[in-house]
């Protein structure tokens, strides 16, 4: 769950920065670096969790929720943003889509936890 919350924190910062520019996006190296960092971070977490899965080190919860969430978050939109991209409608769309996908998984996890208690 901590992995997903780290991604959420990074996404929130980017969303706030893009919201300040909306609707007239302009080049901003800080936002570009934040997005590249997010992309690298999620990609690295994805690799880590895949290795843990192949070694059988994940709990059932991690396998059913966290691994799928990280993979879905990456493949749904982050993968579609190019490294070094400047703020644009395209970037904003994919960041919002990523945030929506992550919110979906966090909601599913919350529902699961409520059923367990």
Biopython code that builds the backbone (N, CA, C, O; Angstrom):
import numpy as np
from Bio.PDB.StructureBuilder import StructureBuilder

atoms = [
    (1, "UNK", "N", (0.833, -1.187, 0.000)),
    (1, "UNK", "CA", (0.000, 0.000, 0.000)),
    (1, "UNK", "C", (0.881, 1.254, 0.000)),
    (1, "UNK", "O", (0.535, 2.273, -0.598)),
    (2, "UNK", "N", (2.014, 1.157, 0.677)),
    (2, "UNK", "CA", (2.941, 2.291, 0.740)),
    (2, "UNK", "C", (3.410, 2.671, -0.667)),
    (2, "UNK", "O", (3.586, 3.852, -0.967)),
    (3, "UNK", "N", (3.609, 1.684, -1.515)),
    (3, "UNK", "CA", (4.041, 1.941, -2.888)),
    (3, "UNK", "C", (3.014, 2.792, -3.633)),
    (3, "UNK", "O", (3.369, 3.726, -4.352)),
    (4, "UNK", "N", (1.750, 2.457, -3.451)),
    (4, "UNK", "CA", (0.693, 3.210, -4.128)),
    (4, "UNK", "C", (0.579, 4.628, -3.575)),
    (4, "UNK", "O", (0.305, 5.570, -4.319)),
    (5, "UNK", "N", (0.787, 4.773, -2.291)),
    (5, "UNK", "CA", (0.698, 6.107, -1.689)),
    (5, "UNK", "C", (1.850, 7.006, -2.147)),
    (5, "UNK", "O", (1.668, 8.214, -2.295)),
    (6, "UNK", "N", (3.032, 6.427, -2.373)),
    (6, "UNK", "CA", (4.151, 7.200, -2.914)),
    (6, "UNK", "C", (3.823, 7.701, -4.321)),
    (6, "UNK", "O", (4.110, 8.848, -4.664)),
    (7, "UNK", "N", (3.226, 6.836, -5.122)),
    (7, "UNK", "CA", (2.827, 7.226, -6.469)),
    (7, "UNK", "C", (1.781, 8.328, -6.398)),
    (7, "UNK", "O", (1.842, 9.296, -7.155)),
    (8, "UNK", "N", (0.823, 8.182, -5.493)),
    (8, "UNK", "CA", (-0.239, 9.189, -5.339)),
    (8, "UNK", "C", (0.341, 10.548, -4.966)),
    (8, "UNK", "O", (-0.086, 11.568, -5.505)),
    (9, "UNK", "N", (1.307, 10.575, -4.053)),
    (9, "UNK", "CA", (1.931, 11.848, -3.656)),
    (9, "UNK", "C", (2.590, 12.526, -4.856)),
    (9, "UNK", "O", (2.443, 13.732, -5.055)),
    (10, "UNK", "N", (3.304, 11.756, -5.638)),
    (10, "UNK", "CA", (3.976, 12.314, -6.821)),
    (10, "UNK", "C", (2.945, 12.816, -7.832)),
    (10, "UNK", "O", (3.119, 13.881, -8.426)),
    (11, "UNK", "N", (1.884, 12.055, -8.024)),
    (11, "UNK", "CA", (0.830, 12.453, -8.948)),
    (11, "UNK", "C", (0.141, 13.743, -8.497)),
    (11, "UNK", "O", (-0.140, 14.623, -9.311)),
    (12, "UNK", "N", (-0.126, 13.845, -7.205)),
    (12, "UNK", "CA", (-0.793, 15.039, -6.663)),
    (12, "UNK", "C", (0.020, 16.301, -6.936)),
    (12, "UNK", "O", (-0.540, 17.335, -7.299)),
    (13, "UNK", "N", (1.323, 16.219, -6.764)),
    (13, "UNK", "CA", (2.199, 17.377, -7.014)),
    (13, "UNK", "C", (2.128, 17.780, -8.487)),
    (13, "UNK", "O", (2.039, 18.964, -8.811)),
    (14, "UNK", "N", (2.169, 16.794, -9.365)),
    (14, "UNK", "CA", (2.118, 17.077, -10.809)),
    (14, "UNK", "C", (0.756, 17.655, -11.187)),
    (14, "UNK", "O", (0.675, 18.621, -11.947)),
    (15, "UNK", "N", (-0.310, 17.064, -10.656)),
    (15, "UNK", "CA", (-1.654, 17.576, -10.966)),
    (15, "UNK", "C", (-1.812, 19.029, -10.519)),
    (15, "UNK", "O", (-2.388, 19.843, -11.241)),
    (16, "UNK", "N", (-1.311, 19.347, -9.350)),
    (16, "UNK", "CA", (-1.382, 20.730, -8.862)),
    (16, "UNK", "C", (-0.602, 21.674, -9.768)),
    (16, "UNK", "O", (-1.068, 22.769, -10.083)),
    (17, "UNK", "N", (0.580, 21.249, -10.182)),
    (17, "UNK", "CA", (1.411, 22.090, -11.051)),
    (17, "UNK", "C", (0.745, 22.301, -12.412)),
    (17, "UNK", "O", (0.780, 23.404, -12.958)),
    (18, "UNK", "N", (0.144, 21.251, -12.952)),
    (18, "UNK", "CA", (-0.540, 21.379, -14.240)),
    (18, "UNK", "C", (-1.803, 22.225, -14.110)),
    (18, "UNK", "O", (-2.151, 22.974, -15.023)),
    (19, "UNK", "N", (-2.484, 22.103, -12.977)),
    (19, "UNK", "CA", (-3.704, 22.886, -12.752)),
    (19, "UNK", "C", (-3.400, 24.384, -12.722)),
    (19, "UNK", "O", (-4.221, 25.196, -13.147)),
    (20, "UNK", "N", (-2.216, 24.746, -12.217)),
    (20, "UNK", "CA", (-1.817, 26.158, -12.194)),
    (20, "UNK", "C", (-1.646, 26.710, -13.601)),
    (20, "UNK", "O", (-1.845, 27.905, -13.816)),
    (21, "UNK", "N", (-1.288, 25.887, -14.544)),
    (21, "UNK", "CA", (-1.079, 26.337, -15.919)),
    (21, "UNK", "C", (-2.334, 26.229, -16.775)),
    (21, "UNK", "O", (-2.463, 26.936, -17.774)),
    (22, "UNK", "N", (-3.252, 25.359, -16.397)),
    (22, "UNK", "CA", (-4.432, 25.094, -17.216)),
    (22, "UNK", "C", (-5.198, 26.376, -17.501)),
    (22, "UNK", "O", (-5.365, 27.170, -16.576)),
    (23, "UNK", "N", (-5.669, 26.633, -18.693)),
    (23, "UNK", "CA", (-5.672, 25.830, -19.904)),
    (23, "UNK", "C", (-4.528, 26.180, -20.866)),
    (23, "UNK", "O", (-4.426, 25.599, -21.946)),
    (24, "UNK", "N", (-3.685, 27.110, -20.480)),
    (24, "UNK", "CA", (-2.588, 27.541, -21.369)),
    (24, "UNK", "C", (-1.276, 26.960, -20.875)),
    (24, "UNK", "O", (-0.572, 27.586, -20.082)),
    (25, "UNK", "N", (-0.954, 25.777, -21.337)),
    (25, "UNK", "CA", (0.266, 25.110, -20.903)),
    (25, "UNK", "C", (1.487, 25.740, -21.567)),
    (25, "UNK", "O", (1.452, 26.125, -22.735)),
    (26, "UNK", "N", (2.557, 25.833, -20.800)),
    (26, "UNK", "CA", (3.810, 26.375, -21.318)),
    (26, "UNK", "C", (4.954, 25.525, -20.784)),
    (26, "UNK", "O", (4.814, 24.868, -19.752)),
    (27, "UNK", "N", (6.075, 25.534, -21.476)),
    (27, "UNK", "CA", (7.215, 24.732, -21.027)),
    (27, "UNK", "C", (7.598, 25.057, -19.578)),
    (27, "UNK", "O", (7.662, 26.221, -19.181)),
    (28, "UNK", "N", (7.846, 24.020, -18.821)),
    (28, "UNK", "CA", (8.252, 24.184, -17.430)),
    (28, "UNK", "C", (9.141, 22.991, -17.076)),
    (28, "UNK", "O", (8.659, 21.868, -16.927)),
    (29, "UNK", "N", (10.444, 23.247, -16.943)),
    (29, "UNK", "CA", (11.362, 22.134, -16.674)),
    (29, "UNK", "C", (11.074, 21.413, -15.355)),
    (29, "UNK", "O", (11.385, 20.229, -15.222)),
    (30, "UNK", "N", (10.486, 22.109, -14.383)),
    (30, "UNK", "CA", (10.169, 21.463, -13.105)),
    (30, "UNK", "C", (9.100, 20.391, -13.322)),
    (30, "UNK", "O", (9.230, 19.271, -12.829)),
    (31, "UNK", "N", (8.048, 20.736, -14.058)),
    (31, "UNK", "CA", (6.986, 19.771, -14.332)),
    (31, "UNK", "C", (7.523, 18.622, -15.182)),
    (31, "UNK", "O", (7.217, 17.457, -14.929)),
    (32, "UNK", "N", (8.311, 18.955, -16.173)),
    (32, "UNK", "CA", (8.913, 17.929, -17.026)),
    (32, "UNK", "C", (9.721, 16.948, -16.179)),
    (32, "UNK", "O", (9.615, 15.735, -16.363)),
    (33, "UNK", "N", (10.522, 17.464, -15.256)),
    (33, "UNK", "CA", (11.327, 16.602, -14.373)),
    (33, "UNK", "C", (10.451, 15.773, -13.433)),
    (33, "UNK", "O", (10.745, 14.606, -13.175)),
    (34, "UNK", "N", (9.374, 16.379, -12.922)),
    (34, "UNK", "CA", (8.473, 15.647, -12.033)),
    (34, "UNK", "C", (7.806, 14.478, -12.754)),
    (34, "UNK", "O", (7.673, 13.389, -12.196)),
    (35, "UNK", "N", (7.392, 14.710, -13.987)),
    (35, "UNK", "CA", (6.744, 13.651, -14.762)),
    (35, "UNK", "C", (7.743, 12.543, -15.101)),
    (35, "UNK", "O", (7.415, 11.358, -15.024)),
    (36, "UNK", "N", (8.949, 12.932, -15.472)),
    (36, "UNK", "CA", (9.982, 11.935, -15.765)),
    (36, "UNK", "C", (10.292, 11.128, -14.512)),
    (36, "UNK", "O", (10.454, 9.910, -14.581)),
    (37, "UNK", "N", (10.374, 11.801, -13.368)),
    (37, "UNK", "CA", (10.621, 11.108, -12.102)),
    (37, "UNK", "C", (9.478, 10.142, -11.780)),
    (37, "UNK", "O", (9.727, 9.019, -11.341)),
    (38, "UNK", "N", (8.241, 10.563, -11.993)),
    (38, "UNK", "CA", (7.089, 9.687, -11.759)),
    (38, "UNK", "C", (7.161, 8.458, -12.657)),
    (38, "UNK", "O", (6.981, 7.328, -12.203)),
    (39, "UNK", "N", (7.424, 8.694, -13.918)),
    (39, "UNK", "CA", (7.502, 7.589, -14.881)),
    (39, "UNK", "C", (8.597, 6.603, -14.462)),
    (39, "UNK", "O", (8.371, 5.393, -14.452)),
    (40, "UNK", "N", (9.770, 7.113, -14.120)),
    (40, "UNK", "CA", (10.877, 6.252, -13.692)),
    (40, "UNK", "C", (10.530, 5.498, -12.412)),
    (40, "UNK", "O", (10.824, 4.310, -12.281)),
    (41, "UNK", "N", (9.902, 6.200, -11.470)),
    (41, "UNK", "CA", (9.547, 5.600, -10.185)),
    (41, "UNK", "C", (8.560, 4.444, -10.373)),
    (41, "UNK", "O", (8.760, 3.358, -9.828)),
    (42, "UNK", "N", (7.504, 4.680, -11.138)),
    (42, "UNK", "CA", (6.495, 3.638, -11.339)),
    (42, "UNK", "C", (7.088, 2.470, -12.110)),
    (42, "UNK", "O", (6.797, 1.312, -11.811)),
    (43, "UNK", "N", (7.907, 2.767, -13.087)),
    (43, "UNK", "CA", (8.556, 1.710, -13.862)),
    (43, "UNK", "C", (9.447, 0.850, -12.951)),
    (43, "UNK", "O", (9.460, -0.376, -13.069)),
    (44, "UNK", "N", (10.179, 1.490, -12.057)),
    (44, "UNK", "CA", (11.048, 0.764, -11.128)),
    (44, "UNK", "C", (10.225, -0.073, -10.146)),
    (44, "UNK", "O", (10.573, -1.222, -9.873)),
    (45, "UNK", "N", (9.153, 0.485, -9.621)),
    (45, "UNK", "CA", (8.289, -0.269, -8.706)),
    (45, "UNK", "C", (7.665, -1.467, -9.422)),
    (45, "UNK", "O", (7.515, -2.542, -8.842)),
    (46, "UNK", "N", (7.314, -1.267, -10.663)),
    (46, "UNK", "CA", (6.747, -2.348, -11.478)),
    (46, "UNK", "C", (7.754, -3.492, -11.631)),
    (46, "UNK", "O", (7.397, -4.662, -11.496)),
    (47, "UNK", "N", (9.001, -3.149, -11.912)),
    (47, "UNK", "CA", (10.049, -4.170, -12.045)),
    (47, "UNK", "C", (10.266, -4.905, -10.714)),
    (47, "UNK", "O", (10.392, -6.129, -10.685)),
    (48, "UNK", "N", (10.307, -4.144, -9.621)),
    (48, "UNK", "CA", (10.525, -4.755, -8.300)),
    (48, "UNK", "C", (9.423, -5.753, -7.966)),
    (48, "UNK", "O", (9.687, -6.873, -7.526)),
    (49, "UNK", "N", (8.192, -5.324, -8.184)),
    (49, "UNK", "CA", (7.080, -6.192, -7.800)),
    (49, "UNK", "C", (6.992, -7.412, -8.714)),
    (49, "UNK", "O", (6.574, -8.483, -8.272)),
    (50, "UNK", "N", (7.378, -7.265, -9.973)),
    (50, "UNK", "CA", (7.406, -8.414, -10.876)),
    (50, "UNK", "C", (8.465, -9.426, -10.434)),
    (50, "UNK", "O", (8.238, -10.635, -10.484)),
    (51, "UNK", "N", (9.618, -8.923, -10.003)),
    (51, "UNK", "CA", (10.670, -9.824, -9.500)),
    (51, "UNK", "C", (10.204, -10.531, -8.234)),
    (51, "UNK", "O", (10.401, -11.737, -8.082)),
    (52, "UNK", "N", (9.583, -9.776, -7.324)),
    (52, "UNK", "CA", (9.087, -10.386, -6.094)),
    (52, "UNK", "C", (8.019, -11.440, -6.405)),
    (52, "UNK", "O", (7.964, -12.491, -5.766)),
    (53, "UNK", "N", (7.191, -11.147, -7.377)),
    (53, "UNK", "CA", (6.149, -12.099, -7.761)),
    (53, "UNK", "C", (6.765, -13.383, -8.323)),
    (53, "UNK", "O", (6.347, -14.486, -7.973)),
    (54, "UNK", "N", (7.753, -13.227, -9.186)),
    (54, "UNK", "CA", (8.375, -14.409, -9.786)),
    (54, "UNK", "C", (9.115, -15.255, -8.745)),
    (54, "UNK", "O", (9.266, -16.463, -8.928)),
    (55, "UNK", "N", (9.574, -14.634, -7.662)),
    (55, "UNK", "CA", (10.247, -15.370, -6.591)),
    (55, "UNK", "C", (9.268, -15.873, -5.532)),
    (55, "UNK", "O", (9.671, -16.529, -4.571)),
    (56, "UNK", "N", (7.986, -15.565, -5.707)),
    (56, "UNK", "CA", (6.975, -16.020, -4.750)),
    (56, "UNK", "C", (7.010, -15.276, -3.435)),
    (56, "UNK", "O", (6.608, -15.819, -2.406)),
    (57, "UNK", "N", (7.479, -14.048, -3.448)),
    (57, "UNK", "CA", (7.638, -13.268, -2.216)),
    (57, "UNK", "C", (6.451, -12.359, -1.898)),
    (57, "UNK", "O", (6.467, -11.668, -0.880)),
    (58, "UNK", "N", (5.435, -12.345, -2.739)),
    (58, "UNK", "CA", (4.294, -11.460, -2.507)),
    (58, "UNK", "C", (3.199, -12.174, -1.729)),
    (58, "UNK", "O", (2.951, -13.365, -1.917)),
    (59, "UNK", "N", (2.555, -11.423, -0.857)),
    (59, "UNK", "CA", (1.388, -11.967, -0.167)),
    (59, "UNK", "C", (0.232, -12.022, -1.165)),
    (59, "UNK", "O", (0.309, -11.454, -2.255)),
    (60, "UNK", "N", (-0.818, -12.701, -0.783)),
    (60, "UNK", "CA", (-1.986, -12.786, -1.670)),
    (60, "UNK", "C", (-2.545, -11.387, -1.945)),
    (60, "UNK", "O", (-2.922, -11.081, -3.076)),
    (61, "UNK", "N", (-2.598, -10.550, -0.924)),
    (61, "UNK", "CA", (-3.085, -9.173, -1.080)),
    (61, "UNK", "C", (-2.223, -8.397, -2.081)),
    (61, "UNK", "O", (-2.746, -7.732, -2.975)),
    (62, "UNK", "N", (-0.904, -8.488, -1.923)),
    (62, "UNK", "CA", (0.000, -7.777, -2.837)),
    (62, "UNK", "C", (-0.143, -8.287, -4.266)),
    (62, "UNK", "O", (-0.110, -7.509, -5.220)),
    (63, "UNK", "N", (-0.299, -9.573, -4.400)),
    (63, "UNK", "CA", (-0.440, -10.175, -5.723)),
    (63, "UNK", "C", (-1.754, -9.758, -6.384)),
    (63, "UNK", "O", (-1.785, -9.455, -7.577)),
    (64, "UNK", "N", (-2.831, -9.742, -5.608)),
    (64, "UNK", "CA", (-4.154, -9.457, -6.155)),
    (64, "UNK", "C", (-4.437, -7.968, -6.336)),
    (64, "UNK", "O", (-5.211, -7.579, -7.211)),
    (65, "UNK", "N", (-3.817, -7.149, -5.520)),
    (65, "UNK", "CA", (-4.144, -5.721, -5.580)),
    (65, "UNK", "C", (-2.960, -4.837, -5.975)),
    (65, "UNK", "O", (-3.023, -4.131, -6.981)),
    (66, "UNK", "N", (-1.902, -4.872, -5.205)),
    (66, "UNK", "CA", (-0.791, -3.930, -5.412)),
    (66, "UNK", "C", (-0.120, -4.156, -6.764)),
    (66, "UNK", "O", (0.118, -3.200, -7.502)),
    (67, "UNK", "N", (0.187, -5.402, -7.094)),
    (67, "UNK", "CA", (0.852, -5.697, -8.376)),
    (67, "UNK", "C", (-0.022, -5.260, -9.547)),
    (67, "UNK", "O", (0.465, -4.644, -10.496)),
    (68, "UNK", "N", (-1.301, -5.576, -9.480)),
    (68, "UNK", "CA", (-2.210, -5.185, -10.560)),
    (68, "UNK", "C", (-2.370, -3.667, -10.639)),
    (68, "UNK", "O", (-2.432, -3.096, -11.728)),
    (69, "UNK", "N", (-2.437, -3.029, -9.488)),
    (69, "UNK", "CA", (-2.600, -1.566, -9.468)),
    (69, "UNK", "C", (-1.396, -0.877, -10.106)),
    (69, "UNK", "O", (-1.562, 0.010, -10.944)),
    (70, "UNK", "N", (-0.201, -1.274, -9.720)),
    (70, "UNK", "CA", (1.009, -0.647, -10.267)),
    (70, "UNK", "C", (1.102, -0.891, -11.770)),
    (70, "UNK", "O", (1.425, 0.019, -12.534)),
    (71, "UNK", "N", (0.823, -2.100, -12.182)),
    (71, "UNK", "CA", (0.871, -2.425, -13.610)),
    (71, "UNK", "C", (-0.172, -1.614, -14.388)),
    (71, "UNK", "O", (0.131, -1.059, -15.445)),
    (72, "UNK", "N", (-1.374, -1.548, -13.873)),
    (72, "UNK", "CA", (-2.457, -0.810, -14.524)),
    (72, "UNK", "C", (-2.153, 0.685, -14.589)),
    (72, "UNK", "O", (-2.379, 1.326, -15.615)),
    (73, "UNK", "N", (-1.644, 1.233, -13.496)),
    (73, "UNK", "CA", (-1.297, 2.658, -13.455)),
    (73, "UNK", "C", (-0.233, 2.968, -14.505)),
    (73, "UNK", "O", (-0.316, 3.982, -15.198)),
    (74, "UNK", "N", (0.748, 2.108, -14.617)),
    (74, "UNK", "CA", (1.816, 2.354, -15.588)),
    (74, "UNK", "C", (1.311, 2.220, -17.017)),
    (74, "UNK", "O", (1.525, 3.105, -17.845)),
    (75, "UNK", "N", (0.643, 1.118, -17.298)),
    (75, "UNK", "CA", (0.242, 0.844, -18.678)),
    (75, "UNK", "C", (-0.929, 1.700, -19.156)),
    (75, "UNK", "O", (-1.056, 1.957, -20.353)),
    (76, "UNK", "N", (-1.788, 2.143, -18.233)),
    (76, "UNK", "CA", (-2.960, 2.913, -18.653)),
    (76, "UNK", "C", (-2.574, 4.252, -19.251)),
    (76, "UNK", "O", (-3.181, 4.681, -20.232)),
    (77, "UNK", "N", (-1.586, 4.919, -18.689)),
    (77, "UNK", "CA", (-1.255, 6.250, -19.208)),
    (77, "UNK", "C", (0.190, 6.688, -19.041)),
    (77, "UNK", "O", (0.730, 7.344, -19.932)),
    (78, "UNK", "N", (0.823, 6.353, -17.947)),
    (78, "UNK", "CA", (2.188, 6.845, -17.726)),
    (78, "UNK", "C", (3.101, 6.412, -18.861)),
    (78, "UNK", "O", (3.980, 7.160, -19.288)),
    (79, "UNK", "N", (2.883, 5.203, -19.342)),
    (79, "UNK", "CA", (3.702, 4.680, -20.436)),
    (79, "UNK", "C", (3.540, 5.512, -21.718)),
    (79, "UNK", "O", (4.415, 5.502, -22.584)),
    (80, "UNK", "N", (2.434, 6.219, -21.829)),
    (80, "UNK", "CA", (2.154, 6.997, -23.034)),
    (80, "UNK", "C", (2.765, 8.408, -23.006)),
    (80, "UNK", "O", (2.726, 9.122, -24.007)),
    (81, "UNK", "N", (3.323, 8.798, -21.868)),
    (81, "UNK", "CA", (3.981, 10.098, -21.755)),
    (81, "UNK", "C", (5.461, 9.908, -22.037)),
    (81, "UNK", "O", (6.116, 9.071, -21.416)),
    (82, "UNK", "N", (5.976, 10.673, -22.958)),
    (82, "UNK", "CA", (7.395, 10.550, -23.304)),
    (82, "UNK", "C", (8.260, 11.276, -22.282)),
    (82, "UNK", "O", (7.887, 12.327, -21.760)),
    (83, "UNK", "N", (9.414, 10.696, -22.012)),
    (83, "UNK", "CA", (10.381, 11.354, -21.114)),
    (83, "UNK", "C", (10.746, 12.709, -21.715)),
    (83, "UNK", "O", (10.959, 12.830, -22.922)),
    (84, "UNK", "N", (10.814, 13.705, -20.871)),
    (84, "UNK", "CA", (11.197, 15.030, -21.330)),
    (84, "UNK", "C", (10.063, 15.819, -21.968)),
    (84, "UNK", "O", (10.286, 16.901, -22.510)),
    (85, "UNK", "N", (8.841, 15.280, -21.905)),
    (85, "UNK", "CA", (7.693, 15.993, -22.479)),
    (85, "UNK", "C", (7.439, 17.296, -21.737)),
    (85, "UNK", "O", (7.629, 17.399, -20.525)),
    (86, "UNK", "N", (7.008, 18.273, -22.497)),
    (86, "UNK", "CA", (6.633, 19.563, -21.912)),
    (86, "UNK", "C", (5.160, 19.514, -21.538)),
    (86, "UNK", "O", (4.396, 18.755, -22.136)),
    (87, "UNK", "N", (4.748, 20.314, -20.556)),
    (87, "UNK", "CA", (3.333, 20.363, -20.191)),
    (87, "UNK", "C", (2.468, 20.656, -21.412)),
    (87, "UNK", "O", (2.774, 21.538, -22.215)),
    (88, "UNK", "N", (1.391, 19.902, -21.532)),
    (88, "UNK", "CA", (0.490, 20.048, -22.670)),
    (88, "UNK", "C", (-0.853, 19.417, -22.315)),
    (88, "UNK", "O", (-1.001, 18.792, -21.265)),
    (89, "UNK", "N", (-1.824, 19.592, -23.203)),
    (89, "UNK", "CA", (-3.117, 18.934, -23.012)),
    (89, "UNK", "C", (-2.933, 17.415, -22.974)),
    (89, "UNK", "O", (-3.568, 16.721, -22.179)),
    (90, "UNK", "N", (-2.065, 16.919, -23.835)),
    (90, "UNK", "CA", (-1.772, 15.488, -23.910)),
    (90, "UNK", "C", (-1.241, 14.984, -22.562)),
    (90, "UNK", "O", (-1.724, 13.980, -22.039)),
    (91, "UNK", "N", (-0.256, 15.676, -22.010)),
    (91, "UNK", "CA", (0.309, 15.279, -20.722)),
    (91, "UNK", "C", (-0.762, 15.354, -19.634)),
    (91, "UNK", "O", (-0.907, 14.432, -18.832)),
    (92, "UNK", "N", (-1.501, 16.446, -19.614)),
    (92, "UNK", "CA", (-2.536, 16.643, -18.602)),
    (92, "UNK", "C", (-3.564, 15.513, -18.652)),
    (92, "UNK", "O", (-3.974, 14.998, -17.612)),
    (93, "UNK", "N", (-3.977, 15.133, -19.851)),
    (93, "UNK", "CA", (-4.937, 14.043, -20.009)),
    (93, "UNK", "C", (-4.391, 12.752, -19.401)),
    (93, "UNK", "O", (-5.091, 12.069, -18.653)),
    (94, "UNK", "N", (-3.155, 12.426, -19.719)),
    (94, "UNK", "CA", (-2.582, 11.171, -19.233)),
    (94, "UNK", "C", (-2.322, 11.198, -17.724)),
    (94, "UNK", "O", (-2.447, 10.168, -17.062)),
    (95, "UNK", "N", (-1.970, 12.339, -17.185)),
    (95, "UNK", "CA", (-1.794, 12.449, -15.727)),
    (95, "UNK", "C", (-3.148, 12.286, -15.035)),
    (95, "UNK", "O", (-3.250, 11.584, -14.029)),
    (96, "UNK", "N", (-4.182, 12.929, -15.569)),
    (96, "UNK", "CA", (-5.523, 12.791, -14.993)),
    (96, "UNK", "C", (-6.020, 11.350, -15.099)),
    (96, "UNK", "O", (-6.640, 10.836, -14.167)),
    (97, "UNK", "N", (-5.753, 10.707, -16.216)),
    (97, "UNK", "CA", (-6.145, 9.322, -16.410)),
    (97, "UNK", "C", (-5.408, 8.413, -15.426)),
    (97, "UNK", "O", (-5.996, 7.485, -14.870)),
    (98, "UNK", "N", (-4.145, 8.678, -15.217)),
    (98, "UNK", "CA", (-3.350, 7.908, -14.250)),
    (98, "UNK", "C", (-3.923, 8.077, -12.850)),
    (98, "UNK", "O", (-4.058, 7.107, -12.104)),
    (99, "UNK", "N", (-4.252, 9.299, -12.502)),
    (99, "UNK", "CA", (-4.832, 9.582, -11.191)),
    (99, "UNK", "C", (-6.164, 8.863, -11.012)),
    (99, "UNK", "O", (-6.448, 8.328, -9.941)),
    (100, "UNK", "N", (-6.959, 8.852, -12.040)),
    (100, "UNK", "CA", (-8.250, 8.162, -12.000)),
    (100, "UNK", "C", (-8.056, 6.655, -11.819)),
    (100, "UNK", "O", (-8.762, 6.024, -11.033)),
    (101, "UNK", "N", (-7.119, 6.097, -12.531)),
    (101, "UNK", "CA", (-6.827, 4.662, -12.419)),
    (101, "UNK", "C", (-6.343, 4.327, -11.010)),
    (101, "UNK", "O", (-6.769, 3.332, -10.423)),
    (102, "UNK", "N", (-5.458, 5.152, -10.475)),
    (102, "UNK", "CA", (-4.956, 4.927, -9.120)),
    (102, "UNK", "C", (-6.086, 5.056, -8.096)),
    (102, "UNK", "O", (-6.164, 4.259, -7.161)),
    (103, "UNK", "N", (-6.948, 6.037, -8.261)),
    (103, "UNK", "CA", (-8.087, 6.207, -7.346)),
    (103, "UNK", "C", (-8.993, 4.980, -7.373)),
    (103, "UNK", "O", (-9.493, 4.547, -6.335)),
    (104, "UNK", "N", (-9.200, 4.427, -8.556)),
    (104, "UNK", "CA", (-10.004, 3.217, -8.680)),
    (104, "UNK", "C", (-9.403, 2.096, -7.831)),
    (104, "UNK", "O", (-10.110, 1.436, -7.069)),
    (105, "UNK", "N", (-8.082, 1.887, -7.972)),
    (105, "UNK", "CA", (-7.440, 0.801, -7.225)),
    (105, "UNK", "C", (-7.451, 1.072, -5.723)),
    (105, "UNK", "O", (-7.647, 0.146, -4.936)),
    (106, "UNK", "N", (-7.248, 2.300, -5.320)),
    (106, "UNK", "CA", (-7.294, 2.624, -3.889)),
    (106, "UNK", "C", (-8.693, 2.373, -3.333)),
    (106, "UNK", "O", (-8.844, 1.923, -2.197)),
    (107, "UNK", "N", (-9.705, 2.665, -4.133)),
    (107, "UNK", "CA", (-11.084, 2.406, -3.726)),
    (107, "UNK", "C", (-11.343, 0.907, -3.593)),
    (107, "UNK", "O", (-11.991, 0.465, -2.644)),
    (108, "UNK", "N", (-10.837, 0.132, -4.546)),
    (108, "UNK", "CA", (-10.993, -1.328, -4.480)),
    (108, "UNK", "C", (-10.309, -1.888, -3.236)),
    (108, "UNK", "O", (-10.845, -2.772, -2.568)),
    (109, "UNK", "N", (-9.129, -1.371, -2.933)),
    (109, "UNK", "CA", (-8.390, -1.836, -1.755)),
    (109, "UNK", "C", (-9.154, -1.480, -0.485)),
    (109, "UNK", "O", (-9.252, -2.296, 0.432)),
    (110, "UNK", "N", (-9.689, -0.281, -0.428)),
    (110, "UNK", "CA", (-10.470, 0.148, 0.744)),
    (110, "UNK", "C", (-11.679, -0.758, 0.919)),
    (110, "UNK", "O", (-11.966, -1.196, 2.033)),
    (111, "UNK", "N", (-12.394, -1.046, -0.171)),
    (111, "UNK", "CA", (-13.547, -1.950, -0.099)),
    (111, "UNK", "C", (-13.135, -3.322, 0.417)),
    (111, "UNK", "O", (-13.820, -3.908, 1.255)),
    (112, "UNK", "N", (-12.017, -3.831, -0.085)),
    (112, "UNK", "CA", (-11.512, -5.135, 0.338)),
    (112, "UNK", "C", (-11.199, -5.134, 1.840)),
    (112, "UNK", "O", (-11.558, -6.065, 2.562)),
    (113, "UNK", "N", (-10.530, -4.080, 2.290)),
    (113, "UNK", "CA", (-10.165, -3.994, 3.712)),
    (113, "UNK", "C", (-11.389, -3.899, 4.595)),
    (113, "UNK", "O", (-11.408, -4.465, 5.688)),
    (114, "UNK", "N", (-12.416, -3.191, 4.139)),
    (114, "UNK", "CA", (-13.652, -3.078, 4.934)),
    (114, "UNK", "C", (-14.359, -4.422, 5.041)),
    (114, "UNK", "O", (-14.944, -4.734, 6.078)),
    (115, "UNK", "N", (-14.308, -5.217, 3.982)),
    (115, "UNK", "CA", (-14.925, -6.544, 4.002)),
    (115, "UNK", "C", (-14.177, -7.484, 4.936)),
    (115, "UNK", "O", (-14.771, -8.385, 5.527)),
    (116, "UNK", "N", (-12.844, -7.265, 5.069)),
    (116, "UNK", "CA", (-12.030, -8.128, 5.914)),
    (116, "UNK", "C", (-12.221, -7.847, 7.393)),
    (116, "UNK", "O", (-11.964, -8.712, 8.230)),
    (117, "UNK", "N", (-12.673, -6.633, 7.722)),
    (117, "UNK", "CA", (-12.797, -6.289, 9.161)),
    (117, "UNK", "C", (-14.192, -6.477, 9.697)),
    (117, "UNK", "O", (-14.439, -6.229, 10.877)),
]
sb = StructureBuilder()
sb.init_structure("model")
sb.init_model(0)
sb.init_chain("A")
sb.init_seg("    ")
for serial, (resi, resn, name, xyz) in enumerate(atoms, 1):
    if name == "N":
        sb.init_residue(resn, " ", resi, " ")
    sb.init_atom(name, np.array(xyz, "f"), 0.0, 1.0, " ", f" {name:<3s}", serial, name[0])
structure = sb.get_structure()
